[in-house]
């Protein structure tokens, strides 16, 4: 089994929320930091259209996908854009519907996401707590994460399969937090909790990390309108 060194940051700027949300977030933030340091990522695809390098890694019994890219925006522009929940369908081709169920603190939200699937596959949904942290002495690194959680505000729908996910972005500027030019690493894990044809599972596995490049396209389009 692979092991990773402790990478917990000093004095992160973060929200503090009630349990069980806080424990789920702490675990996911620590996991993302570990995934970034691990060796053994296997290249799956280098997507020229979106400029994303996609890799795969099996770690602690789970298959993680990774997307690495550079975007021409500032750190805070990206962090603020990614939490515009109502716009997610513009850059996530897999999403059918997303609802912000509750804002738990300044940067922490409870979300319900629904993903459509082709017949005869049953649609999936996830209940997610999402948040962000700013790290480093100059707050020059932002980690955004989303992780599945059981919450009575999002009851299980018998017409859908409740999937499980852990996702996140580690974002660093090339120079400083207010200047354009970012290095972005996206991590995605999904347990579909039921039957899914191999071709669809493979398609989703490659499509999920491409959101990094799609986000860049949408942000650039916004700039072009100004």
C-alpha positions as CSV (number, residue, x, y, z in Angstrom):
1,X,0.0,0.0,0.0
2,X,1.3,3.5,-0.8
3,X,1.9,5.9,1.9
4,X,2.1,9.7,1.8
5,X,3.8,12.2,4.1
6,X,1.8,14.5,6.3
7,X,1.0,17.6,4.3
8,X,-1.3,19.4,6.7
9,X,-0.9,23.2,6.2
10,X,-0.1,25.6,9.0
11,X,-2.9,28.1,10.0
12,X,-5.2,27.6,7.0
13,X,-7.9,30.2,6.5
14,X,-11.1,28.1,6.8
15,X,-14.7,28.0,7.8
16,X,-15.6,26.1,10.9
17,X,-19.0,24.4,10.7
18,X,-21.0,21.9,12.8
19,X,-20.5,18.2,12.8
20,X,-20.7,16.0,10.9
21,X,-19.8,18.5,8.1
22,X,-16.5,19.5,9.7
23,X,-15.1,16.0,10.0
24,X,-16.0,15.1,6.4
25,X,-14.3,18.3,5.2
26,X,-11.2,17.8,7.3
27,X,-10.8,14.3,6.0
28,X,-11.3,15.4,2.4
29,X,-8.9,18.3,2.6
30,X,-6.2,16.0,4.0
31,X,-6.9,13.4,1.4
32,X,-6.5,15.9,-1.5
33,X,-3.1,17.1,0.0
34,X,-2.0,13.4,0.1
35,X,-3.1,12.6,-3.4
36,X,-1.1,15.5,-4.8
37,X,2.2,14.1,-3.3
38,X,1.8,10.5,-4.3
39,X,3.8,8.8,-7.1
40,X,2.4,6.3,-9.5
41,X,-0.2,8.4,-11.4
42,X,-0.6,6.8,-14.8
43,X,-1.2,9.0,-17.8
44,X,-4.6,8.3,-19.5
45,X,-4.9,11.1,-22.0
46,X,-3.5,14.6,-22.9
47,X,-6.5,16.5,-24.2
48,X,-5.4,19.2,-26.7
49,X,-8.8,20.9,-26.9
50,X,-9.0,21.8,-23.3
51,X,-5.3,21.6,-22.4
52,X,-5.8,19.0,-19.6
53,X,-3.5,16.1,-18.7
54,X,-5.6,13.2,-17.3
55,X,-4.1,10.6,-15.0
56,X,-5.4,7.7,-12.9
57,X,-4.2,6.2,-9.6
58,X,-5.5,3.4,-7.4
59,X,-5.1,4.4,-3.7
60,X,-6.4,2.7,-0.6
61,X,-8.8,0.6,-2.6
62,X,-10.3,3.5,-4.7
63,X,-9.6,4.7,-8.2
64,X,-8.9,8.4,-8.5
65,X,-8.8,10.5,-11.6
66,X,-6.6,13.6,-11.9
67,X,-6.6,16.5,-14.3
68,X,-3.8,19.0,-14.5
69,X,-4.0,22.3,-16.4
70,X,-3.0,25.9,-16.6
71,X,-5.7,28.7,-16.7
72,X,-5.3,32.4,-17.6
73,X,-7.0,33.9,-14.6
74,X,-6.2,34.9,-11.0
75,X,-6.4,32.7,-8.0
76,X,-9.4,34.5,-6.5
77,X,-11.2,34.8,-9.9
78,X,-11.1,31.0,-10.1
79,X,-12.1,30.4,-6.5
80,X,-15.1,32.8,-6.7
81,X,-16.2,31.4,-10.1
82,X,-16.2,27.8,-9.0
83,X,-18.6,28.6,-6.2
84,X,-21.2,30.1,-8.5
85,X,-23.3,27.0,-8.1
86,X,-26.0,28.1,-10.5
87,X,-23.5,28.1,-13.4
88,X,-22.2,24.6,-13.0
89,X,-24.1,23.2,-16.0
90,X,-22.1,25.6,-18.3
91,X,-18.9,23.6,-17.6
92,X,-20.1,20.2,-16.3
93,X,-21.4,18.1,-19.2
94,X,-22.5,15.3,-16.9
95,X,-24.7,17.4,-14.7
96,X,-28.5,17.5,-15.1
97,X,-29.4,19.6,-12.0
98,X,-27.8,21.2,-9.0
99,X,-29.4,22.7,-6.0
100,X,-27.7,24.7,-3.2
101,X,-29.8,23.3,-0.3
102,X,-28.2,25.3,2.5
103,X,-25.3,27.7,3.1
104,X,-23.5,26.5,6.2
105,X,-21.0,29.3,6.5
106,X,-19.2,31.9,4.3
107,X,-17.5,29.3,2.1
108,X,-19.3,26.1,3.0
109,X,-22.5,24.7,1.3
110,X,-24.7,21.7,1.3
111,X,-25.4,20.7,-2.4
112,X,-27.7,18.2,-4.2
113,X,-26.5,17.2,-7.6
114,X,-28.4,15.0,-10.1
115,X,-26.7,13.3,-13.1
116,X,-28.7,12.0,-16.0
117,X,-27.8,8.7,-17.6
118,X,-28.8,7.0,-20.9
119,X,-31.4,4.3,-20.8
120,X,-31.4,1.7,-19.3
121,X,-29.0,3.2,-16.7
122,X,-30.5,4.7,-13.6
123,X,-29.8,8.3,-12.9
124,X,-27.4,9.1,-10.1
125,X,-27.5,11.8,-7.4
126,X,-25.2,12.9,-4.7
127,X,-25.5,14.9,-1.5
128,X,-22.3,16.9,-1.0
129,X,-20.8,19.3,1.5
130,X,-18.5,21.7,-0.4
131,X,-16.0,24.2,1.0
132,X,-12.7,26.0,0.4
133,X,-9.5,26.8,2.3
134,X,-6.7,29.3,1.6
135,X,-3.3,28.1,2.6
136,X,0.2,29.5,3.0
137,X,1.6,32.7,4.6
138,X,0.4,34.7,1.7
139,X,-2.8,32.7,1.2
140,X,-1.4,31.8,-2.2
141,X,-2.9,28.3,-2.4
142,X,-6.6,27.5,-2.5
143,X,-8.0,24.1,-2.0
144,X,-11.7,23.5,-2.9
145,X,-13.4,20.3,-2.0
146,X,-16.7,18.4,-2.2
147,X,-17.5,15.2,-0.5
148,X,-20.6,13.0,0.0
149,X,-22.5,13.2,3.2
150,X,-25.7,11.7,4.6
151,X,-28.1,14.6,5.4
152,X,-31.8,14.5,6.2
153,X,-32.2,17.7,4.1
154,X,-31.4,15.6,1.0
155,X,-33.3,12.3,1.5
156,X,-32.6,9.4,-0.8
157,X,-34.8,9.3,-3.9
158,X,-35.9,5.7,-4.8
159,X,-36.0,6.7,-8.5
160,X,-32.2,7.4,-8.4
161,X,-29.1,5.7,-7.2
162,X,-27.3,7.7,-4.5
163,X,-23.6,7.7,-5.5
164,X,-20.6,8.6,-3.4
165,X,-18.0,11.1,-4.4
166,X,-14.9,12.9,-3.3
167,X,-13.7,15.8,-5.5
168,X,-11.4,18.8,-5.2
169,X,-9.1,21.4,-6.8
170,X,-5.7,22.5,-5.6
171,X,-5.0,25.9,-7.2
172,X,-1.8,27.9,-7.1
173,X,-0.8,31.1,-9.0
174,X,2.3,31.4,-11.2
175,X,3.3,34.6,-9.4
176,X,0.8,36.1,-6.8
177,X,-2.8,35.6,-5.9
178,X,-4.1,38.6,-7.9
179,X,-2.2,38.0,-11.1
180,X,-3.4,35.9,-14.0
181,X,-1.9,32.4,-14.6
182,X,-2.8,29.4,-12.5
183,X,-1.7,25.8,-12.0
184,X,-4.8,23.7,-11.3
185,X,-5.0,20.1,-10.2
186,X,-8.4,18.4,-10.1
187,X,-9.1,15.1,-8.3
188,X,-12.2,13.0,-8.7
189,X,-13.4,9.8,-7.1
190,X,-16.9,8.4,-7.8
191,X,-18.5,5.2,-6.5
192,X,-21.6,4.7,-8.7
193,X,-23.2,2.3,-6.3
194,X,-24.7,0.0,-8.8
195,X,-24.5,-1.3,-12.4
196,X,-22.9,1.0,-15.0
197,X,-21.8,-0.3,-18.5
198,X,-18.0,-0.3,-18.8
199,X,-18.1,2.1,-21.8
200,X,-20.0,4.7,-19.7
201,X,-17.9,4.3,-16.6
202,X,-14.8,4.9,-18.8
203,X,-16.3,7.9,-20.5
204,X,-17.3,9.5,-17.2
205,X,-13.8,8.7,-15.8
206,X,-12.2,10.7,-18.5
207,X,-14.9,13.4,-18.8
208,X,-14.8,14.4,-15.1
209,X,-11.3,15.8,-15.0
210,X,-11.9,17.8,-18.2
211,X,-14.0,20.2,-16.1
212,X,-10.8,22.1,-15.4
213,X,-10.4,23.0,-19.1
214,X,-14.1,23.6,-19.5
215,X,-14.1,26.1,-16.6
216,X,-11.3,27.9,-18.4
217,X,-13.3,28.2,-21.6
218,X,-16.3,29.6,-19.8
219,X,-14.3,32.1,-17.8
220,X,-12.6,33.2,-21.1
221,X,-15.9,33.6,-22.7
222,X,-17.0,35.9,-19.9
223,X,-14.0,38.0,-20.3
224,X,-14.6,38.3,-24.1
225,X,-18.1,39.7,-23.4
226,X,-16.7,42.6,-21.4
